[in-house]
């Protein structure tokens, strides 16, 4: 991989040991005070390593082990802020996907969490301490261009919901009993919904809920959006119907589908390009929508 004079190249441990160790010595041991006995481990010979080079000088490195864990991401001080870390990470993610690892994850230093989030990772679990430094466990979101099943909730369900909303051109249908904040009140998701609503006069965003009380009590970004963009967004309530269930459902146009049959559990399916399955769920949504009504509580909120 080459970008703006920067080269990211595979670096087998046997032939690049000295170059990799030199970068990590500076960044981890000298700058961050990581003990040498922790920094050098038996995993190095088993990992896939990459080196970042600029002008013939080694400026960064990273590795991924056979279980899909990315680590030892290091960039020299003079190279930071130039996209080098992102390029190293992208190369390791590309390797993980070509190797078809079941999951790709890492332990990020807490201050670097926004960087990894921007590059497709989401937090999984609580913060913890490692080598005397606060870390957070993160996992790579599924590829939004491919079908997936067995998806966990709320993450990475929330990431894929955001992907569908961002791909929508005219229509977005959302169904959840209470419009769970962990998925639907996240800034990236609401930004995607807002962009769709403003993109065309033909935009239609319909949201079906069963209980509005949690939304009104705590407030919700989508409620505020619906108040401002009421020509494109509609929220309605349905609390009793033979076909009603506690599904979490996102439908993008007539081709994209994200479905969790029992909201709040795991095992969702994601199909970004499956017109037949999407139409089946859209027909069900339409049937429920026809029986739903605006909620007086939400109308009061709009005044």
C-alpha positions in Angstrom: 0.0 0.0 0.0 1.3 3.4 -1.0 -0.1 6.9 -0.3 1.5 10.3 -0.6 5.0 8.9 -0.3 4.1 6.5 2.5 4.5 2.8 2.0 2.9 0.1 4.1 4.6 -3.2 3.5 4.4 -6.7 5.0 7.3 -7.2 7.4 7.9 -10.9 8.4 9.3 -11.0 11.9 12.3 -13.1 10.9 13.6 -10.6 8.4 12.3 -7.3 9.9 12.8 -7.9 13.6 15.3 -5.1 14.1 13.3 -2.5 12.3 10.1 -3.5 14.2 11.8 -3.6 17.6 13.5 -0.2 17.0 10.1 1.6 16.5 8.4 -0.1 19.4 11.4 0.6 21.6 11.0 4.3 21.1 7.2 4.5 21.3 6.3 2.0 23.9 9.4 1.6 26.2 11.0 5.1 26.0 7.9 7.3 25.6 5.2 5.3 27.4 7.3 3.5 30.0 6.1 0.0 29.1 8.4 -2.6 30.8 10.6 -4.5 28.3 9.5 -7.8 29.6 5.9 -7.0 28.7 6.7 -5.4 25.3 8.6 -8.4 24.0 6.5 -11.5 24.0 6.4 -14.9 22.3 3.6 -13.9 20.0 5.8 -11.8 17.6 7.0 -14.7 15.5 3.4 -15.9 15.0 2.0 -12.5 14.0 1.5 -10.8 10.7 3.5 -7.5 10.8 3.5 -4.4 8.7 6.0 -1.5 8.5 5.3 2.0 7.4 8.1 3.7 5.4 8.4 7.2 4.2 11.4 8.3 2.2 13.2 5.1 3.0 12.8 5.6 6.8 10.8 3.3 9.0 8.2 5.4 10.8 5.5 3.0 12.1 4.4 -0.6 12.5 1.6 -2.9 13.7 0.8 -6.5 14.0 -2.2 -8.9 14.0 -2.1 -12.4 15.6 -3.7 -15.6 14.3 -6.8 -15.0 16.4 -7.5 -11.6 14.8 -6.1 -9.4 17.6 -4.4 -6.2 16.3 -1.7 -4.8 18.5 1.6 -3.0 18.8 0.4 -0.1 16.7 3.2 2.4 16.9 4.0 5.6 15.0 7.1 7.8 15.6 6.3 11.2 17.0 7.4 13.2 13.9 5.0 11.1 11.7 1.9 11.5 13.8 -1.1 13.4 12.4 -0.2 12.4 8.8 -2.5 9.5 8.4 0.2 6.9 9.0 -1.6 5.1 11.8 -4.8 4.9 9.8 -2.8 3.4 6.9 -1.2 0.8 9.1 -4.6 -0.1 10.6 -6.2 -0.4 7.2 -3.5 -2.8 6.0 -4.0 -5.0 9.1 -7.8 -5.0 8.6 -7.3 -5.9 4.9 -5.2 -8.8 6.0 -7.8 -9.9 8.6 -10.5 -9.9 6.0 -8.5 -11.7 3.4 -7.7 -14.3 6.1 -11.4 -14.5 7.0 -10.8 -14.2 10.7 -14.1 -14.8 12.6 -13.5 -11.5 14.5 -11.0 -8.7 14.4 -10.4 -6.9 17.7 -7.9 -4.9 19.7 -7.2 -3.3 23.1 -6.9 0.5 22.5 -5.3 2.9 24.8 -8.3 5.0 26.0 -7.1 8.2 24.5 -6.9 6.5 21.1 -10.5 5.2 21.2 -11.8 8.0 18.9 -9.2 7.1 16.3 -10.2 3.4 16.2 -13.9 4.3 16.2 -13.4 6.5 13.1 -11.7 3.5 11.5 -14.6 1.1 12.0 -14.1 -0.3 15.5 -16.7 -0.1 18.3 -16.3 -0.5 22.1 -17.0 -3.9 23.5 -16.9 -4.0 27.3 -15.6 -1.8 30.1 -12.3 0.0 30.3 -9.4 -1.8 32.0 -5.7 -1.4 32.8 -3.0 -3.1 30.8 0.8 -2.5 31.4 -0.2 0.4 33.7 -2.2 2.1 30.9 -6.0 2.4 30.7 -7.4 0.5 27.7 -10.7 -0.3 26.1 -11.6 -3.4 24.2 -12.8 -2.7 20.7 -14.0 -4.9 17.8 -14.2 -4.3 14.1 -17.7 -3.7 12.8 -18.8 -6.3 10.2 -18.3 -5.3 6.6 -21.5 -3.4 5.6 -21.1 -4.6 2.0 -21.7 -8.3 2.9 -24.4 -10.3 4.4 -24.0 -11.3 8.1 -26.0 -13.5 10.5 -25.8 -14.0 14.3 -25.1 -10.3 14.9 -24.9 -9.2 18.5 -27.1 -6.5 20.0 -26.7 -3.6 20.6 -23.3 -3.8 19.0 -22.5 -4.3 16.1 -26.2 -4.1 15.4 -26.0 -0.3 15.9 -23.1 0.0 13.5 -25.0 -1.8 10.7 -28.2 0.2 11.4 -26.1 3.3 10.8 -24.7 1.8 7.6 -28.2 1.1 6.2 -29.4 4.6 7.1 -26.3 6.1 5.4 -27.0 4.0 2.2 -30.7 5.0 2.0 -31.6 7.1 -1.0 -35.4 7.7 -0.3 -36.9 5.4 2.2 -36.1 4.2 5.7 -38.4 2.2 7.9 -37.5 1.6 11.6 -39.3 -0.5 14.1 -38.5 -1.1 17.8 -40.8 -1.3 20.8 -39.1 1.7 22.6 -36.6 3.0 20.0 -33.7 1.8 22.1 -31.3 4.7 22.8 -28.2 2.3 22.6 -29.0 1.9 18.8 -31.2 4.7 17.6 -30.2 7.6 19.8 -26.6 7.5 18.7 -25.2 10.6 17.0 -23.9 8.8 13.9 -27.2 7.1 13.3 -29.2 10.3 13.8 -26.9 12.2 11.5 -27.5 9.7 8.8 -31.2 9.9 9.2 -31.0 13.7 9.2 -29.0 13.7 6.0 -31.5 11.4 4.3 -34.4 13.7 5.3 -32.7 16.7 3.9 -31.4 15.1 0.7 -34.6 15.0 -1.3 -38.2 16.1 -1.1 -39.2 12.4 -1.7 -37.5 11.3 1.5 -39.7 9.2 3.7 -38.6 8.0 7.2 -41.2 6.1 9.1 -40.7 4.9 12.7 -43.0 2.5 14.4 -42.9 2.1 18.2 -45.1 0.4 20.9 -44.4 2.6 23.9 -43.6 6.3 23.7 -43.1 6.9 27.4 -39.4 6.1 27.6 -38.8 8.5 24.6 -40.7 11.4 26.1 -39.2 10.9 29.6 -35.6 10.8 28.6 -35.7 12.7 25.3 -34.4 11.3 22.0 -32.5 12.7 19.1 -35.0 11.2 16.6 -37.9 12.8 18.3 -36.3 16.2 18.0 -35.5 15.5 14.3 -39.1 14.5 13.7 -40.2 17.8 15.2 -38.0 19.8 12.9 -38.3 17.6 9.8 -42.0 16.6 10.0 -42.5 16.6 6.3 -40.0 13.7 5.9 -40.2 11.9 9.3 -43.2 10.3 11.0 -43.3 8.4 14.3 -46.4 6.3 15.1 -47.4 3.9 17.8 -49.0 0.5 17.7 -49.4 -1.4 21.0 -51.7 -4.3 19.9 -51.9 -6.2 16.7 -51.9 -10.0 15.8 -48.7 -9.5 13.7 -46.9 -7.2 16.2 -43.7 -8.5 17.9 -40.7 -7.1 19.7 -38.6 -7.0 16.6 -35.8 -4.5 16.0 -36.0 -3.8 12.3 -34.4 -1.4 9.9 -35.3 -1.4 6.2 -33.4 0.7 3.6 -35.3 1.5 0.5 -36.4 -1.8 -1.0 -33.1 -3.7 -0.8 -31.5 -3.5 2.6 -32.6 -5.3 5.8 -31.4 -5.5 9.4 -33.6 -7.7 11.6 -33.4 -8.9 15.2 -36.5 -11.1 15.8 -36.6 -10.3 19.6 -35.3 -6.8 20.4 -32.6 -6.7 23.0 -31.2 -10.2 22.3 -28.7 -11.4 19.8 -28.8 -13.3 16.5 -29.7 -10.5 14.1 -29.4 -10.9 10.3 -28.1 -8.2 8.0 -28.7 -8.3 4.3 -27.6 -5.1 2.5 -28.7 -6.3 -1.0 -31.6 -8.8 -0.8 -34.7 -7.4 -2.4 -36.8 -10.6 -1.8 -36.2 -10.7 2.0 -36.5 -7.0 2.3 -39.8 -6.9 0.5 -41.2 -9.6 2.8 -40.3 -7.5 5.9 -41.5 -4.3 4.2 -44.9 -5.9 3.5 -45.2 -6.8 7.2 -44.1 -3.3 8.2 -46.7 -1.8 5.9 -49.5 -3.9 7.4 -48.5 -2.8 10.9 -48.1 0.8 9.8 -51.6 0.9 8.5 -52.9 0.0 11.9 -50.7 2.4 13.8 -51.6 6.0 14.8 -49.8 9.2 15.9 -49.2 9.2 19.6 -50.8 12.2 21.5 -47.7 12.2 23.8 -45.5 12.8 20.8 -47.8 15.5 19.4 -47.6 17.4 22.6 -43.8 17.2 22.4 -43.9 18.9 19.0 -45.9 21.9 20.3 
